[in-house]
Amino acid sequence: MKKARSFVLVLCLALFLIAGGASTGAMATTYLSLGTGGVTGVYYPLGGVIANIITNNIPGYNCTAESTGGAVENVMLLSRNRIDIGFIDASSAYNAQNKLRAFANEDIKNLRGVVSIYLEAVQLVTLDKNIKSISDLKGKRVAVGSPGSGTETMARDLLALYGMDYNDINEDFLGFGDASAGLKDRTLDAAIIWAGVPTSGIMELGSQHEISMLNFSDEMIAKLKESHPFCVPMQITKKYYSSLIEDITTIAVPATLQARADLPDQFVYDFLVALFDNLDLLAGAHARGGDLSLESALNGLEKIEMHPGAVKFYKEKGLMK
């Protein structure tokens, strides 16, 4: 009887140790936040899919996409460890790392490049056929983007090219969805929207109205390149917006993903592997998600400090030395 009781005790102890080992060996979950932009822009739907790719493919990580004010705010959120990954246009990332323009008084040290996703186009939209130039915006009601967004920074630059500032217009700090609604109900005369094409808010507006966009001359594009060194000319045609009255030329800047410098190298490497293994999911979330490819993955990132995990990935792909 004593031997039987001893055997049962030993067996129970063994089972306890096995169970304890299993529980202590379970992988802890790291929760990540991915900063996007307004819910009617391109960052938001792509960010939701990217967050799911992380959660579903990288063991031990759970990622959530959150709506933010956009690129400039995402820089500040990353710098303050409020988010872990963020959508940031290439010019803002470069300016942040070099203490230029909106970041002249900021000390951004933990921003690292990961991947370039697609081109963001500057779209100056109006229903007023008399607005043909930025100078025509004087005295008009203009949506200039959400506070802390790359769009709002671009709005100031566009006005400055014509010797103008907010004193010359009635500025309204609205995101893409509210800007589109304001144009629709005529509480706005024009809206500056810097986003991937097509932008859902503009498409919704175009479903009820013919829309106009301001054309950018070669001279204007050259001047803008001085403040936004990564911008390139881009055509916006009726292929993108069937209600567009006339095809135009504008500028576009690569939209990139940036990450906190202290994110583990292995995580960033694994993220890029998972991202490029699931390109079909990105393309299904938005047309601009289909723009991502290995060939374009480093567009606009040439002068931006890269995350070591990303460097390892691109070296293996033969894209970096």
N, C-alpha and C positions, 0 to 999 in steps of 0.2 A: 504493500500500500504506500509506504514511504517513497519507494522508487517511482511509483505512478505519479504521486503528487509532485515529486521533484521534476519528472519529465514534463508535466503540465506547466510548472513554473518556468522551466527553461524555455519551453515552446512559447509561452506568453511573452517572456522577455525578448525572445528573438523576433517575434511578430512586432512588438513595440519598437524595437530598434530599427527594423525594416521600415515601418511606417514613419518613424521619426526621420530616418534618412531620406525617405521619399519627399517628405514635406519640406525639409531644409534644402533639398536639392532642387526644388521647384524654382523655375526661373522667375525672378521679380519682373514686374512690368514697368517699363519706362514710358511715361505719358508725354507726348510731344504736341506742340501747337504750331500750326502752319498759318501764317498771316496772308490773307488774300487781298480783297478790296471790296468795293460795293457789290451788292448781290445781283445787280443787273449788268455788271461788267464781265470780263473774260476770266480774270483771276479766280473768281469765286467758284464757278463750275469745275474748272481745271483743278483748283485746290482741293475740292471735295474728292475728286477721283484720286489725286496723288496721295491724299491722306489715307484713303482706303487701300491703295497699293502698299503703303508702308505697313499698315495694320495687318493686312492679310498675307504679307510675304516675308516680313522680317520678324522672327520670333523674339518675344520680349518687348516689343514696341507697340504702342497704341497711339495713333495720331489723329488729331481733330483739326479740321479747317475752321478758321474763324474770320468773319467779315471785319475789315479794318478800313481806315481812311485811305489806304493805298501805299504806294511805293515809299514816299518820304516817311510816313508814320511807321511803316514796317522796318525801316532802317533804325528808327529810334527804339522801337519795341525790341528788336534784336539786340541793340546795344545795351538795353536795360534788362536783358534776359527775360523779357515778358513773352516772347515767342521764340521758337527754336529754328524755324525755317520761314522764309518769306519771299513773296514775289516782289522784285525790285527791278526797275528798268536799269539798263547798263550805265546810263549817264549818272543816275543818282548813286549807284554803287561806287562808281569811280569818284564822284565828288565827295562822297562820305569818307572814303579811304584816304582822300587827299586834302580834306578840310577846305573844300571849295564851296562857294555859293551858299545854298541853304544850310550847309554843315560847317561853315567857316568858324563858328564858335563852339563846335562840338568835337569831342575826342572819341571817335569811333574806332575801336581797336579789335573788336571781335567779329567782324564781318568777313565772310569768306565765300568766294564764288563756287557754285556747284554745277549749274547747267543753264544754257540759253534755250528757251522754249519756243518763242515766236516773235514776230515783229508787232510792235504797238504803233498805231497810226494816230497822228494828230488830226482830229476831225472837228472843224469849226462849222457847226450846223446851224441853219436858219430856215425859216419859212418865208422870210421877207426878201423878195426878189430885188429890193433896192440896196441890200447889204452885199456889196461885191468886194470889199476890202476891209482890213482891220481898222483902217481910219474911219470907215462908215459906222463903227461901233460907238463912236463918241455920243454920249448921252443916252445910249441904249441900255436895256436891262440884259445883262449877260451872266450866264452861269459859268463860274470859273473853276469848278471842281470842289471836292470836299476839302476842308482844312487838313493840312498834313498830307496832301496827295501830290503825286508827281504832276498831275494835271494842273493843279493850282500853281505850281512852280513854272510850268510851261506857259500858263496864261500870262504871268508877269513878263516872261521873256518875249512873248509874241507882242504884247503891248509896247514893250520897251523898243522893239525894232522900229516902231512908228512914233517914237518920242512920246508915248502915252503911259499912263499908269491908272490905278484904280480911281484917281480923282476925275478921270475923263469918262468913266462909265458908271453905271449902277450895278456893281458886282453883287452876285449872289453865290454863296458858297454851298453849292448843291452837288450831290453825287449824280451818276449817270441817269438813274431811274427818275429822280426828281427833276432833273434838267429836261428830260424828254417830256415829262408831264407838264412842265412849265411852258415848253414850246407849244404843246398841244392845246393848252387852254389859254395861250396868248398872254400869260403873265411874264414871259421872257421873249426877248427879241432874237437871242442867239445863245448858243452853248458851246463851250470848248470841252471836247471829250477826247481823252488820250487813252486809247484802248485797242484791243485786237479787233480786226474787221472780219465779219460783221459784228457790230455791237447790238445786243438785244434791244436796248432802249431806243436806238435809232431805227431798228427794224420795225418796232412797234409803232413809232411815230410815222414811218413811211407807209404803214398799212392804211393810214387814213389821209395822208397829205403827200404832195410832192415836196421833196426836200432839196435844199441847195447846200453845197459846201464850198468854202473859200479855197481858191486855187493858190498854190505857193509858187512864186517865180523862182528861177534859178538863183537870182541875187539873194532872195529871202532865205532860201535853203542854205546858201553858202554862209550867210550871217548866223543862222541858227546853229550851224555846225561848230561855230566858235564856242558857244556855250554848251552845246550838246554834241560832243565830239563823235559819238557813235551813231548819229542819225544818218539815214540814207533816204533818197527819194523813193516814193511809192505811189503807184497809180491806184485810185479808187474809182471803180467803174460800176455800171449798172449790173454787172455780174454779182456784186456784193449787195447793192441796194437797188432793187428794180424801180423804186420811185425817185431815184436821183435824177435831177433835171439834166445835169451835165457832168461828164467825167472830169475828174480833177487830179492834180498832182499835189501830194502833201509830203510830209516827212514821217519816218518811222524809226523807232529805236528798239533794239532787242529787249524783250521781257525775260528776265533771268530769275532763277532761284538762288538765293543766298542763304547761308546757314551760319549759326554760331560757330566760332572757331573751336570751341571746346567740345563740340559734338564728337563722339568717338570716330576715329578714322574708319574703323571697320563698318560702322553703321552707314556712313556716307557712301562708302564703296558698295555695300550691299544695296543701299537705296538706288544707286544708279543702275546696278545690275537689274533690279526689280523693275525700275522705270522703263528701261529699254526692252525688257521682256514683255511689257504690257502696253505698248504703244497703241494698240487697237482700242484700249479703254479710254485713253486720252482723246483719240480721234472721235470716239463716240460721244464724248462729253461736250465738245465744241469743235467747230471747224478748225480753229487755230491749234487745237491739240494735235491735229494731223500734220502740223508743220515740223514737229520735233523729229530730228534724225541725228545720227552720229555726225554727219557731214556739217550740220549747223549747230552742234551742241556747244561750241566754244565761241560763237558769234558774239562780239561785244565784250568778251571776257579776257581779251588779250592783255589788257593793262590793269586787270583786277587781280588781287591776291586770291589764289585758289585754295580750297580746303585740301589738306594732304590726302584725304580719302578719295577725293575727286581726281587729284593728280595721279594717284595709283591706277585708277580706272582708265583714265585717258591714255596713260603710258602703255597699258596693256593693249589698248585698241590702236596704238600707233599714232595717236593724235597729239601727243606731247613727247618731248625728249627728256 
